[in-house]
Each structure stands twice: as C-alpha cells, then as structure tokens.
Amino acid sequence: MTAHGISKVYEGESGEKTIAIKNLNLQVKEGEFLCLVGPSGCGKTTLIKILAGLLLPTSGEILMDGKNVTGKPSRERGVVFQENAVFPWMTVEQNVEYGPRINGLPKNVIKEISKKYIKLVNLSGFEKALPKELSGGMKKRVDIARAYANNPDILLMDEPFGSLDSQTRSKMQTELLQIWQSERKTVVFITHDLEEAIYLADRIIVLTARPSYVFEEVTVPLSRPRKKSVKTTPEFVALRANLENMMENAIKLSENNC
C-alpha cells in the first residue's frame, strides 16, 4: 500500500478550514508490522480511515496493489479501532463468522475459519459467550479474530489497546505479535505509546503535529521473536529516548510552520 501526497481538509459549519493532513507520503511494505506515532490530535485516526477507504482524502491517492482506494471499505483492508466493534447480540462464534458468512463461503469452511481464529486469539471455550460476558481484553480478541477471519491483505489498527488497563494491554501486545508471527499479514498500527511501537514494529513512522506529514522513519533493530524482557535492554531504552527526541522536534517544527 502506498500513499501519494495525501491531504485532508475539514470545513466547519461557518466555513473555517482545518488542515488535518498535508502532503503525506507513505509506503507500507508487504508483510511488515508498521507503527505510526505522533502527537495527540495530529490526524492519525483520519489517516487510518483514509487508508481503510472509510474516508476520502481532499487530495492525493492511496494505491493498493496498483489500484486506487476510492473511499469504499473492502474486505482486503481489515480495520480494528479502539472502540469495541463486536455485535452485542451475537456470540463470539457468530461475530467471527460474520464476515465469511456475508461473503458467501460454505458453512463447513466458515466453521473451520471460526475455529482457527478463535483458537489463535485464545478464546477457545468461549464460542457461545455473548460480549456482555467478556472482559475488555476478550472483546478486543474477538475484534482481532473477526478482522483476520475476513482474510484481509492488510490489517489497519487504530490504538486498539488504548482503552485497556496496562496489564491487559501488555498481554494483548504479546498475543498480537504471536498472531502476526503466525499469519504474517501486513499490519499498520497507530499508537501514542512509544514503548508499544518499539515492541511491536519492524518500522516506525513519526508524524508531525497537525497538519500532519511524515517527519522521520525509524527501523527497529530488535530481533524476533520478541519477549517482554526486551523492554529493559539498553537498545530498547536508547531507541525510546531517540524517538522521544524526534517527537519533540516534530512538534517544534509544526509550531514553527504555523
């Protein structure tokens, strides 16, 4: 997936204009885990919606396999937001089966897909549970399983663990890495947490404050598979300090350009 010259301008009721994204260029490599970080309010969610085809840019284009993403959602692009998107009236199994079912797959194939991804997100035994019977972390697992069950080419995740407590969030990070290692789907993951970005990513894109564009790109040199203990290594600590410095410079640059 490639973003060429993406800009997004919002116009208020009284005619005032807010530039959320300005001339942003981005390339997502096949099979990589890419994290986007940036100051609060810099347009990260706007960008993920544009990449997903849920929102049209004011100018520029998004290309996926050489085809233009024209502002329509597609099962090729799976999306997981911070808010839980599970259907409350459906069981875990029914939620995961929803995409394959509306895509017209045979019942036996749907059951195989559902079983596979429910197991992959560690929810075996909860197939018949309703969302109201699940914890926040378990609901997020359903979201992820449902996204993977559609077999997308790319998975777009907008701060999916942002509402979870720190312990659950840490566990979900590790589980997501295990799923990614198993499936090798391309992932674009938005977060404001630099530690989370370093732990998860192959590559990190630092965005400026609004109007947002790419300020810096960092390759994460940590080997895989990764364990939580990597967070205390000198390499990890040094990279975090470097990213914090980049974020400060990105904010200053935006302020000077205002």
Sequence and secondary structure as in RCSB ss.txt:
>XXXX:A:sequence
MTAHGISKVYEGESGEKTIAIKNLNLQVKEGEFLCLVGPSGCGKTTLIKILAGLLLPTSGEILMDGKNVTGKPSR
ERGVVFQENAVFPWMTVEQNVEYGPRINGLPKNVIKEISKKYIKLVNLSGFEKALPKELSGGMKKRVDIARAYAN
NPDILLMDEPFGSLDSQTRSKMQTELLQIWQSERKTVVFITHDLEEAIYLADRIIVLTARPSYVFEEVTVPLSRP
RKKSVKTTPEFVALRANLENMMENAIKLSENNC
>XXXX:A:secstr
 EEEEEEEEEE TTS EEEEEEEEEEE  TT EEEEE  TTSSHHHHHHHHHTSS  SEEEEEETTEE  S   T
TEEEE SS    TTS HHHHHHHHHHHTT  HHHHHHHHHHHHHHTT TT TT  GGGS HHHHHHHHHHHHHHT
  SEEEEESTTTTS HHHHHHHHHHHHHHHHHH  EEEEE S HHHHHHH SEEEEE SSSB EEEEEE    SS
  GGGGGSHHHHHHHHHHHHHHHHHHHHHHHH 
